[in-house]
Amino acid sequence: MSERTAQSLAKLDELLPRLTAAKGTPDADRLVAEAEALRRAIAAFHMEAIRFRMHAVDRLIKLTGDDVMSRQLFEELRTTLEAAGFHTRSHAAPGS
């Protein structure tokens, strides 16, 4: 872990227990697996994997009910990653 990824990994470590608590359905299990893969991608500084896994986790959070606290933690994770210089989206948002 480096200073560049420490905050993001800490934020993801807050999110993972919430996601793990909801395991039991195929989508929830996949969500946990994707979040764990995201953690490995962040630790490895793998830009393309971070972008891919962020998209997958975002989609699966929505698919599993878009829990308010999980969504908030995920968006805080996105903010910390972007502040550290990691791109979390495939393209810039309209108007950016």
C-alpha positions in Angstrom: 0.0 0.0 0.0 1.2 3.5 -0.8 0.2 6.9 0.4 -1.5 7.3 -2.9 -3.8 4.4 -2.4 -4.1 4.3 1.4 -7.3 6.4 1.7 -9.0 4.6 -1.1 -8.2 1.2 0.4 -9.4 2.4 3.8 -12.7 3.6 2.2 -13.2 0.3 0.4 -12.5 -1.5 3.7 -15.5 0.4 5.1 -17.7 -0.7 2.2 -16.7 -4.4 2.0 -18.3 -5.4 5.4 -21.6 -3.8 4.3 -21.6 -5.7 1.1 -20.5 -8.9 2.7 -23.4 -8.7 5.2 -25.9 -8.8 2.3 -24.4 -11.9 0.7 -26.7 -14.8 -0.2 -28.0 -14.1 -3.6 -26.0 -14.6 -6.8 -25.9 -10.8 -7.5 -24.8 -10.0 -3.9 -22.1 -12.7 -4.0 -20.9 -11.3 -7.4 -20.9 -7.8 -5.9 -18.6 -8.9 -3.0 -16.3 -10.7 -5.5 -16.1 -7.6 -7.7 -15.4 -5.4 -4.7 -12.6 -7.7 -3.6 -11.2 -7.6 -7.1 -11.4 -3.8 -7.0 -9.4 -3.8 -3.8 -6.7 -5.9 -5.5 -6.7 -3.5 -8.5 -6.3 -0.5 -6.3 -3.5 -2.1 -4.4 -1.7 -2.9 -7.7 -2.2 0.6 -9.2 -3.9 -1.1 -12.2 -5.7 1.8 -13.8 -7.7 -0.2 -16.4 -8.8 -2.7 -13.8 -9.8 0.0 -11.4 -12.0 1.6 -14.0 -13.5 -1.8 -15.0 -14.2 -2.9 -11.4 -15.6 0.5 -10.4 -18.1 0.2 -13.2 -19.0 -3.4 -12.2 -19.4 -2.6 -8.5 -21.5 0.5 -9.3 -23.8 -1.6 -11.5 -24.1 -4.4 -9.0 -24.9 -2.0 -6.1 -27.8 -0.7 -8.2 -28.8 -4.2 -9.1 -28.9 -5.4 -5.5 -31.2 -2.5 -4.3 -28.9 0.6 -4.3 -28.6 0.6 -0.5 -28.2 4.2 0.6 -25.1 3.6 2.9 -23.4 1.4 0.3 -24.0 4.0 -2.3 -22.6 6.8 -0.1 -19.5 4.8 0.7 -19.0 3.9 -2.9 -19.2 7.5 -4.0 -16.8 8.5 -1.3 -14.5 5.8 -2.6 -14.8 7.2 -6.1 -13.9 10.7 -4.7 -10.8 9.4 -3.0 -9.6 7.5 -6.1 -10.1 10.5 -8.3 -8.3 12.7 -5.8 -5.4 10.3 -6.0 -5.3 10.6 -9.8 -7.1 7.4 -10.7 -9.7 7.5 -13.4 -12.9 5.8 -12.4 -15.0 6.4 -15.4 -14.6 5.4 -19.1 -15.2 9.0 -20.2 -15.8 12.4 -18.8 -19.3 13.2 -17.6 -21.2 15.6 -19.9 -20.3 19.2 -19.2 -17.0 18.3 -17.7 
